[in-house]
């Protein structure tokens, strides 16, 4: 019967993947042998004291690699003991008072998930075996318990736990080895990165694996080479000393910096897009290294690369800069951009450049126009683009001025001259200074012409506005909004232009026109005051009188009398 039940249990366990590992030979190294000598802790749980005593007495625990550390008569007591003793193996009956073996297994899964459970029972029922397998019970034994059978179970358990212990130890060993090897792995990563051997999509993932913070963006490669003069010079020791020196100086730099040994140099990866402040800092480091380490070093600086995926280009430039150290004399910080133009570089008149230039030409002062254009030409000079790229920039600049001129109603011949054909050849300039002066001259000229055009245009607008007011001043609903609808201008713009050209607001000008007409009517007609008020756009005669008195310092009636009196009073 017991064999039948064991077969049922194994079949059910196989379906759930809960069978113990197969027996295999375990390597007997010195470390493993020492580990095998450690006894596994056993907790025995059964409500029958005779059974507990029999099991305790009949099993040679220590010879099997186990130590019986505690006993309990029910599941509740076993759970409390297990929390204190932390057994590796729990031998438990199913049927017990207060808390049975199945409930104990459920609790142990939460508190001691790594503990192995061997369950035995006197009940020949498959349901117990099925539930036991569901809770990852390792073995199932029927009562009465046979010592030989229990020995076999314990042997299998020990082999399984020995293998698991070795595996855990191996994982821990690998982890420690990995941490110890991390500096070397990082050096290899840097070398492959600078060699351009890491695919762009893998750079950030690999950097994260080696716990390196390498955000994407602009980077520059600097290569430090130690000058060998002393015959007793130890190159590798010098490089390691220099690397340690640079690492110690890292916190004093304003940019993120990474250093690594690379092809008989120390490579420094600097996250920055500004070259010349970096060159000054490198000169300081070079001088400090000479003072503190007593070694002469040369720094080769590559061009700025747009991303880590292009850092190989900057590295090549840094090596090229080092090659110039023979002809550069005492200069020890060498920037390749000062020696070789970047044939891959380009300078374009971007949207922000166009916006700033247009704003300065339309609304700014002459100095602003000059400053912006000189900054653009300075960018060309700093980038050292080749002649075709420079021609493209000049074409973009000229095209931008042409668009501004046409939009402002300015003739192109007024800006560029009567012989202008739409294209300006770059070879007509002998230097950057000539190119810069030409661009500034055209930009300032266009600003002046657009200003004149706006003044003329504004004058025409004001004349139309005055004419409209003269014709409609009697309309009590005449307003700046109504006038601007006629002129097709925004009220804000019109008010600004009107005040600038006339020296007064729209309301003040309209009131002046109305008062002049009212004074004329008082002098030349016998119309009642309220009729004159209506004819000049006022619906309220009292308010008309108030405005009139404020203008002429007398009421309309006195004004009329004064005009008609022989003595002029």
C-alpha positions as CSV (number, residue, x, y, z in Angstrom):
1,X,0.0,0.0,0.0
2,X,2.8,2.3,0.9
3,X,4.5,1.8,-2.5
4,X,1.2,2.5,-4.2
5,X,0.7,5.7,-2.4
6,X,4.3,6.8,-3.0
7,X,3.7,6.2,-6.7
8,X,0.6,8.3,-6.7
9,X,2.5,11.1,-4.8
10,X,5.4,11.0,-7.3
11,X,3.1,11.2,-10.3
12,X,1.3,14.2,-8.9
13,X,4.5,15.9,-7.9
14,X,5.9,15.4,-11.4
15,X,3.0,17.3,-12.9
16,X,3.7,20.3,-10.6
17,X,7.5,20.2,-11.0
18,X,8.0,19.6,-7.3
19,X,10.2,16.5,-7.4
20,X,13.6,16.8,-5.8
21,X,16.7,16.9,-8.0
22,X,18.1,13.7,-9.3
23,X,21.1,12.3,-7.4
24,X,24.4,13.4,-8.9
25,X,28.0,13.1,-7.9
26,X,29.0,16.2,-5.9
27,X,32.5,17.5,-6.4
28,X,34.6,17.0,-3.3
29,X,36.8,20.0,-3.2
30,X,38.3,21.2,0.1
31,X,35.9,24.1,0.3
32,X,33.0,21.8,-0.5
33,X,34.1,19.2,2.0
34,X,34.2,21.8,4.7
35,X,30.7,22.9,3.8
36,X,29.4,19.3,3.9
37,X,30.5,19.0,7.5
38,X,28.0,21.6,8.6
39,X,24.9,19.9,9.9
40,X,21.4,20.7,8.6
41,X,19.0,21.6,11.4
42,X,15.9,19.4,11.8
43,X,12.7,20.1,13.7
44,X,10.5,17.0,14.5
45,X,6.7,17.5,14.9
46,X,4.3,14.8,16.0
47,X,1.6,14.7,18.6
48,X,2.6,11.2,19.8
49,X,5.6,11.3,22.1
50,X,6.5,7.7,21.5
51,X,6.8,8.3,17.8
52,X,9.0,11.4,18.4
53,X,11.2,9.4,20.8
54,X,11.5,6.5,18.4
55,X,12.5,8.6,15.5
56,X,14.9,10.6,17.6
57,X,16.6,7.4,18.9
58,X,16.7,5.3,15.8
59,X,18.2,7.9,13.4
60,X,22.0,8.5,13.4
61,X,21.5,12.2,12.8
62,X,25.1,13.5,12.7
63,X,26.3,10.6,10.5
64,X,23.7,11.6,8.0
65,X,24.7,15.3,8.2
66,X,21.8,16.5,10.3
67,X,21.2,17.7,13.8
68,X,17.9,17.4,15.6
69,X,17.5,20.8,17.2
70,X,13.9,20.7,18.4
71,X,10.7,18.8,18.9
72,X,7.0,19.9,19.0
73,X,3.7,18.1,19.7
74,X,1.5,20.2,17.4
75,X,1.7,22.7,14.6
76,X,1.2,25.8,16.7
77,X,4.1,24.9,18.9
78,X,6.2,23.9,15.9
79,X,5.6,27.2,14.3
80,X,6.8,29.1,17.4
81,X,9.9,26.9,17.7
82,X,10.7,27.2,13.9
83,X,10.7,31.0,14.1
84,X,13.4,30.8,16.8
85,X,15.5,27.8,15.6
86,X,15.2,28.4,11.8
87,X,15.4,24.7,10.8
88,X,16.5,23.5,7.4
89,X,14.2,20.5,7.5
90,X,10.8,20.0,9.2
91,X,9.5,16.4,9.8
92,X,5.9,16.6,10.6
93,X,2.7,14.5,11.0
94,X,-0.4,15.6,9.1
95,X,-3.0,14.8,11.8
96,X,-2.4,16.9,15.0
97,X,-4.4,18.9,17.5
98,X,-4.6,22.8,17.5
99,X,-2.8,23.1,14.1
100,X,-2.4,20.1,11.7
101,X,0.6,19.5,9.4
102,X,-1.0,21.0,6.3
103,X,-1.7,24.3,8.0
104,X,1.8,24.3,9.4
105,X,3.1,23.8,5.9
106,X,1.1,26.8,4.7
107,X,2.5,29.0,7.5
108,X,6.1,27.8,6.9
109,X,5.9,28.7,3.2
110,X,5.6,32.3,4.3
111,X,8.0,32.4,7.3
112,X,10.6,29.8,6.1
113,X,10.1,29.3,2.4
114,X,13.5,27.6,2.0
115,X,12.8,24.9,4.6
116,X,12.3,21.3,3.3
117,X,9.2,19.6,4.6
118,X,8.9,15.8,5.0
119,X,5.3,14.7,5.9
120,X,4.2,11.4,7.3
121,X,0.7,10.2,8.3
122,X,-1.2,7.0,9.3
123,X,-4.0,7.8,6.9
124,X,-4.0,6.0,3.7
125,X,-5.7,8.7,1.7
126,X,-4.6,10.2,-1.6
127,X,-6.1,13.7,-0.7
128,X,-3.5,14.2,1.9
129,X,-0.7,13.4,-0.6
130,X,-2.3,15.7,-3.2
131,X,-2.5,18.7,-0.8
132,X,1.0,18.0,0.5
133,X,2.4,18.2,-3.1
134,X,0.5,21.4,-3.6
135,X,2.5,23.0,-0.8
136,X,5.9,21.9,-2.1
137,X,6.4,19.0,0.4
138,X,9.6,17.2,-0.6
139,X,8.7,13.7,0.7
140,X,5.7,11.8,1.9
141,X,6.0,8.8,4.3
142,X,3.3,6.5,5.7
143,X,3.2,5.5,9.3
144,X,4.4,3.4,11.0
145,X,7.7,5.0,10.1
146,X,10.5,2.8,9.0
147,X,14.0,3.9,10.1
148,X,15.6,2.7,6.9
149,X,13.1,4.5,4.7
150,X,13.5,7.7,6.7
151,X,17.3,7.3,6.4
152,X,16.9,7.1,2.6
153,X,14.7,10.2,2.6
154,X,17.3,12.2,4.6
155,X,20.1,11.1,2.4
156,X,18.2,12.4,-0.7
157,X,17.4,15.6,1.1
158,X,21.0,16.2,2.1
159,X,22.3,15.6,-1.4
160,X,19.7,18.1,-2.7
161,X,20.5,20.7,-0.1
162,X,24.3,20.2,-0.6
163,X,23.9,21.0,-4.3
164,X,21.8,24.1,-3.6
165,X,24.3,25.3,-1.0
166,X,27.1,24.9,-3.5
167,X,25.1,26.7,-6.2
168,X,24.5,29.6,-3.7
169,X,28.1,29.7,-2.8
170,X,29.1,29.7,-6.5
171,X,26.7,32.6,-7.2
172,X,28.2,34.6,-4.3
173,X,31.7,33.8,-5.5
174,X,30.8,35.0,-9.0
175,X,29.3,38.1,-7.6
176,X,32.5,38.9,-5.6
177,X,34.7,38.1,-8.6
178,X,32.5,40.4,-10.8
179,X,32.8,43.2,-8.3
180,X,36.6,42.7,-8.1
181,X,36.8,42.6,-11.9
182,X,34.6,45.7,-12.4
183,X,37.5,48.1,-12.8
184,X,39.0,45.9,-15.5
185,X,35.7,45.5,-17.2
186,X,35.2,49.3,-17.2
187,X,38.6,49.8,-18.8
188,X,37.7,47.3,-21.5
189,X,34.4,49.1,-22.0
190,X,36.1,52.4,-22.4
191,X,38.6,50.9,-24.9
192,X,35.9,49.4,-27.0
193,X,33.9,52.6,-26.9
194,X,36.8,54.7,-28.0
195,X,37.6,52.2,-30.8
196,X,34.0,52.5,-32.0
197,X,33.3,48.8,-31.4
198,X,30.1,49.2,-29.4
199,X,26.8,49.6,-31.4
200,X,25.1,52.9,-30.6
201,X,21.9,51.2,-29.3
202,X,24.0,49.2,-26.8
203,X,26.1,52.0,-25.3
204,X,23.8,53.1,-22.5
205,X,22.8,49.6,-21.6
206,X,26.4,48.5,-21.2
207,X,27.4,51.6,-19.3
208,X,24.6,50.8,-16.9
209,X,25.9,47.3,-16.4
210,X,29.2,48.7,-15.3
211,X,27.6,51.4,-13.1
212,X,28.8,54.2,-15.3
213,X,26.9,57.5,-15.7
214,X,27.4,58.4,-19.4
215,X,24.4,60.5,-20.5
216,X,24.1,61.1,-24.2
217,X,25.0,64.5,-25.6
218,X,28.2,66.4,-26.6
219,X,31.5,64.8,-25.6
220,X,35.2,65.6,-26.2
221,X,38.1,63.1,-25.9
222,X,41.4,64.2,-24.4
223,X,44.4,61.9,-24.6
224,X,47.3,62.4,-22.2
225,X,50.7,61.1,-23.3
226,X,53.7,61.0,-20.9
227,X,57.0,62.3,-22.4
228,X,59.7,59.7,-21.9
229,X,63.1,61.3,-21.3
230,X,64.7,59.4,-18.4
231,X,66.2,56.0,-19.4
232,X,65.0,54.6,-16.1
233,X,61.4,55.7,-16.9
234,X,58.7,53.1,-16.2
235,X,56.0,53.9,-18.6
236,X,53.2,51.8,-17.1
237,X,53.8,53.1,-13.6
238,X,53.8,56.6,-14.9
239,X,50.5,56.1,-16.6
240,X,48.9,54.7,-13.5
241,X,50.2,57.6,-11.4
242,X,48.9,60.1,-14.0
243,X,45.5,58.3,-14.0
244,X,45.2,58.5,-10.2
245,X,46.2,62.1,-10.3
246,X,43.5,62.9,-12.8
247,X,40.9,61.0,-10.9
248,X,41.8,63.0,-7.8
249,X,41.4,66.2,-9.7
250,X,38.0,65.2,-11.1
251,X,35.9,67.0,-8.4
252,X,37.5,70.3,-9.2
253,X,36.4,70.2,-12.8
254,X,33.1,71.8,-13.9
255,X,32.2,69.0,-16.4
256,X,31.5,65.3,-16.0
257,X,34.7,63.4,-16.6
258,X,35.7,59.8,-17.0
259,X,39.3,58.5,-17.3
260,X,40.7,55.2,-18.6
261,X,44.0,53.6,-19.8
262,X,43.9,53.6,-23.5
263,X,46.7,52.6,-26.0
264,X,49.7,53.9,-24.0
265,X,47.7,57.1,-23.1
266,X,45.3,58.2,-20.4
267,X,41.9,58.9,-22.1
268,X,39.7,61.5,-20.6
269,X,36.1,61.7,-21.7
270,X,34.6,65.2,-21.0
271,X,31.0,66.0,-21.4
272,X,31.0,69.5,-22.7
273,X,30.3,71.5,-25.9
274,X,32.7,74.4,-25.1
275,X,36.3,73.7,-26.1
276,X,38.3,76.8,-25.1
277,X,37.4,76.8,-21.4
278,X,38.4,73.2,-21.3
279,X,41.7,73.9,-22.9
280,X,42.5,76.4,-20.2
281,X,41.7,73.8,-17.5
282,X,43.8,71.2,-19.2
283,X,46.8,73.6,-19.2
284,X,46.3,74.0,-15.4
285,X,46.2,70.2,-15.0
286,X,49.3,69.8,-17.1
287,X,51.2,72.3,-15.1
288,X,50.0,70.8,-11.8
289,X,51.1,67.3,-12.9
290,X,54.5,68.5,-13.8
291,X,54.8,70.1,-10.3
292,X,53.4,67.3,-8.3
293,X,54.4,64.2,-10.3
294,X,57.6,65.5,-11.9
295,X,56.5,64.3,-15.4
296,X,56.0,66.1,-18.7
297,X,52.7,65.3,-20.4
298,X,51.1,66.4,-23.6
299,X,47.3,66.6,-24.0
300,X,45.8,66.0,-27.4
301,X,42.2,67.3,-27.7
302,X,39.7,66.1,-30.3
303,X,36.7,67.8,-31.7
304,X,33.3,67.9,-30.0
305,X,31.2,64.9,-31.0
306,X,27.4,65.1,-30.9
307,X,26.8,61.8,-29.2
308,X,28.7,58.9,-27.6
309,X,28.1,56.9,-30.8
310,X,30.4,59.4,-32.6
311,X,33.1,59.5,-29.9
312,X,35.5,57.6,-32.1
313,X,35.8,60.7,-34.3
314,X,36.8,62.8,-31.3
315,X,39.3,60.1,-30.3
316,X,40.9,60.1,-33.8
317,X,41.2,63.9,-33.6
318,X,42.9,63.7,-30.2
319,X,45.5,61.2,-31.6
320,X,46.1,63.5,-34.5
321,X,46.6,66.4,-32.2
322,X,49.3,64.4,-30.3
323,X,51.1,63.8,-33.6
324,X,51.6,67.6,-33.9
325,X,53.5,67.7,-30.6
326,X,56.9,67.5,-32.4
327,X,56.2,70.7,-34.4
328,X,54.3,72.6,-31.7
329,X,57.4,73.3,-29.6
330,X,56.5,74.2,-26.0
331,X,52.8,74.0,-26.6
332,X,51.6,71.0,-24.6
333,X,47.8,71.2,-24.9
334,X,47.0,70.8,-28.5
335,X,43.5,71.2,-30.0
336,X,43.1,69.5,-33.4
337,X,40.5,72.2,-34.3
338,X,43.3,74.8,-34.3
339,X,45.3,72.8,-36.7
340,X,42.9,71.0,-39.0
341,X,39.4,72.1,-40.2
342,X,36.6,69.7,-39.4
343,X,35.5,68.7,-42.9
344,X,32.3,67.1,-41.4
345,X,31.3,70.3,-39.6
346,X,28.6,72.7,-40.9
347,X,27.2,76.0,-39.8
348,X,23.7,76.9,-40.8
349,X,21.5,79.9,-40.2
350,X,19.0,78.1,-37.9
351,X,15.5,79.2,-37.0
352,X,16.6,80.9,-33.8
353,X,19.4,82.7,-35.6
354,X,16.9,83.9,-38.3
355,X,14.5,85.0,-35.6
356,X,17.1,87.0,-33.6
357,X,18.5,88.6,-36.8
358,X,15.0,89.6,-38.1
359,X,14.0,91.1,-34.8
360,X,17.2,93.2,-34.6
361,X,16.8,94.4,-38.2
362,X,13.1,95.2,-37.9
363,X,13.0,96.6,-34.4
364,X,16.4,96.8,-32.8
365,X,19.3,99.3,-32.7
366,X,22.1,99.3,-35.2
367,X,24.5,97.9,-32.5
368,X,22.2,94.9,-32.0
369,X,22.3,94.1,-35.7
370,X,26.1,94.3,-35.8
371,X,26.5,92.2,-32.7
372,X,24.3,89.3,-33.9
373,X,26.0,89.2,-37.3
374,X,29.5,89.3,-35.9
375,X,28.6,86.4,-33.6
376,X,27.4,84.4,-36.5
377,X,30.6,85.0,-38.4
378,X,32.6,84.2,-35.3
379,X,30.9,80.8,-35.2
380,X,32.1,80.1,-38.7
381,X,35.6,81.1,-37.7
382,X,35.6,78.9,-34.6
383,X,34.2,75.9,-36.4
384,X,36.7,76.3,-39.2
385,X,34.3,75.0,-41.9
386,X,35.6,74.5,-45.4
387,X,34.9,76.9,-48.4
388,X,31.8,75.1,-49.8
389,X,30.2,75.2,-46.3
390,X,31.0,78.8,-45.9
391,X,29.4,79.5,-49.3
392,X,26.2,77.8,-48.2
393,X,26.1,79.9,-45.1
394,X,26.5,83.1,-47.1
395,X,23.7,82.0,-49.4
396,X,21.4,81.4,-46.4
397,X,22.3,84.8,-44.9
398,X,21.7,86.6,-48.2
399,X,18.4,84.8,-48.8
400,X,17.2,85.8,-45.3
401,X,17.9,89.5,-46.0
402,X,16.2,89.2,-49.4
403,X,13.0,87.9,-47.7
404,X,13.1,90.7,-45.1
405,X,13.5,93.3,-47.8
406,X,10.6,92.1,-49.9
407,X,8.3,91.7,-46.9
408,X,9.1,95.3,-45.9
409,X,8.7,96.7,-49.4
410,X,12.4,97.5,-49.8
411,X,14.0,97.2,-53.2
412,X,16.9,94.7,-53.4
413,X,19.1,97.1,-55.4
414,X,18.9,99.5,-52.4
415,X,20.4,96.9,-50.2
416,X,22.8,94.9,-52.4
417,X,23.4,97.4,-55.3
418,X,22.2,97.6,-58.8
419,X,24.4,94.8,-60.0
420,X,23.1,92.3,-57.5
421,X,22.0,89.0,-59.2
422,X,20.9,87.1,-56.1
423,X,24.2,85.3,-55.4
424,X,27.3,86.5,-53.6
425,X,30.5,84.5,-54.4
426,X,32.5,83.7,-51.3
427,X,35.8,84.1,-53.2
428,X,35.2,87.9,-53.4
429,X,36.3,88.1,-49.8
430,X,39.9,87.7,-48.8
431,X,39.4,87.1,-45.1
432,X,36.8,86.5,-42.4
433,X,37.0,90.2,-41.5
434,X,36.0,91.2,-45.0
435,X,33.1,88.8,-45.0
436,X,32.0,90.0,-41.5
437,X,32.1,93.7,-42.5
438,X,30.1,93.0,-45.7
439,X,27.4,91.1,-43.8
440,X,27.2,93.8,-41.1
441,X,27.0,96.6,-43.8
442,X,24.1,94.9,-45.5
443,X,22.2,94.1,-42.3
444,X,22.6,97.7,-41.0
445,X,21.6,99.1,-44.4
446,X,18.4,97.0,-44.5
447,X,17.5,98.1,-41.0
448,X,17.7,101.7,-42.0
449,X,15.7,101.2,-45.2
450,X,13.0,99.3,-43.3
451,X,12.8,102.0,-40.7
452,X,12.3,104.6,-43.4
453,X,9.7,102.5,-45.1
454,X,7.9,102.1,-41.8
455,X,8.0,105.9,-41.2
456,X,6.6,106.6,-44.7
457,X,4.0,103.9,-44.2
458,X,3.1,105.2,-40.8
459,X,2.7,108.7,-42.2
460,X,0.3,107.5,-44.8
461,X,-1.7,105.6,-42.2
462,X,-2.0,108.7,-40.0
463,X,-3.2,110.9,-42.8
464,X,-5.9,108.3,-43.6
465,X,-6.9,108.2,-40.0
466,X,-7.1,112.0,-39.7
467,X,-9.2,112.1,-42.8
468,X,-11.6,109.5,-41.4
469,X,-11.9,111.4,-38.2
470,X,-12.6,114.7,-40.0
471,X,-15.4,113.0,-41.9
472,X,-17.0,111.1,-39.0
473,X,-16.4,113.2,-35.9
474,X,-20.1,113.8,-35.6
475,X,-20.7,110.1,-35.1
476,X,-21.2,109.6,-31.3
477,X,-20.1,106.0,-31.6
478,X,-16.8,106.8,-33.3
479,X,-14.0,104.8,-31.5
480,X,-10.5,103.6,-32.1
481,X,-11.9,100.1,-32.8
482,X,-14.2,101.5,-35.5
483,X,-11.3,103.4,-37.1
484,X,-9.0,100.5,-37.0
485,X,-11.6,98.3,-38.7
486,X,-11.6,100.8,-41.5
487,X,-7.7,100.9,-41.6
488,X,-7.3,97.1,-41.2
489,X,-4.9,97.6,-38.3
490,X,-4.9,96.4,-34.7
491,X,-5.9,99.0,-32.1
492,X,-2.7,98.4,-30.1
493,X,-0.4,99.0,-33.1
494,X,-2.5,102.0,-34.4
495,X,-2.5,103.7,-31.0
496,X,1.3,103.3,-30.7
497,X,1.9,104.7,-34.2
498,X,-0.7,107.5,-33.8
499,X,0.8,108.7,-30.6
500,X,4.4,108.5,-32.0
501,X,3.5,110.5,-35.1
502,X,1.1,113.1,-33.7
503,X,2.2,113.4,-30.1
504,X,-1.3,112.7,-28.8
505,X,-3.7,109.9,-28.3
506,X,-6.6,109.1,-30.7
507,X,-9.1,110.4,-28.1
508,X,-7.3,113.6,-27.5
509,X,-7.0,114.3,-31.3
510,X,-10.7,113.5,-31.9
511,X,-11.8,115.7,-29.0
512,X,-9.7,118.5,-30.5
513,X,-11.4,118.2,-33.9
514,X,-14.8,118.2,-32.3
515,X,-14.1,121.3,-30.1
516,X,-12.8,123.3,-33.1
517,X,-15.9,122.5,-35.0
518,X,-18.1,123.4,-32.0
519,X,-16.3,126.7,-31.6
520,X,-16.9,127.5,-35.3
521,X,-20.6,126.7,-35.0
522,X,-20.9,128.9,-32.0
523,X,-19.3,131.7,-33.8
524,X,-21.0,131.4,-37.1
525,X,-24.5,130.0,-36.3
526,X,-27.4,130.6,-33.9
527,X,-27.8,126.9,-33.2
528,X,-28.7,125.9,-29.7
529,X,-26.0,124.4,-27.6
530,X,-27.6,121.0,-27.6
531,X,-27.8,121.0,-31.4
532,X,-24.1,121.8,-31.7
533,X,-23.4,119.0,-29.2
534,X,-25.2,116.5,-31.4
535,X,-23.5,117.8,-34.6
536,X,-20.1,117.3,-32.9
537,X,-20.7,113.7,-31.7
538,X,-22.0,114.3,-28.1
539,X,-25.4,112.9,-27.0
540,X,-25.2,114.6,-23.7
541,X,-25.3,118.5,-23.9
542,X,-24.1,118.9,-20.3
543,X,-21.1,116.7,-21.0
544,X,-20.4,118.7,-24.2
545,X,-20.4,121.9,-22.1
546,X,-18.0,120.4,-19.6
547,X,-15.6,119.3,-22.3
548,X,-15.9,122.7,-24.1
549,X,-15.2,124.7,-20.9
550,X,-12.2,122.5,-20.1
551,X,-10.9,123.3,-23.6
552,X,-11.6,127.1,-23.8
553,X,-11.9,128.0,-20.1
554,X,-15.5,129.2,-20.6
555,X,-18.9,127.8,-21.3
556,X,-20.3,127.7,-24.8
557,X,-22.8,130.5,-24.1
558,X,-20.0,132.9,-22.8
559,X,-17.8,131.9,-25.7
560,X,-20.7,132.9,-28.1
561,X,-21.3,136.2,-26.3
562,X,-17.6,136.9,-26.2
563,X,-17.2,136.4,-29.9
564,X,-20.2,138.7,-30.7
565,X,-19.5,141.5,-28.3
566,X,-18.1,144.7,-29.9
567,X,-15.4,144.9,-27.4
568,X,-14.4,141.3,-27.9
569,X,-15.5,140.2,-24.4
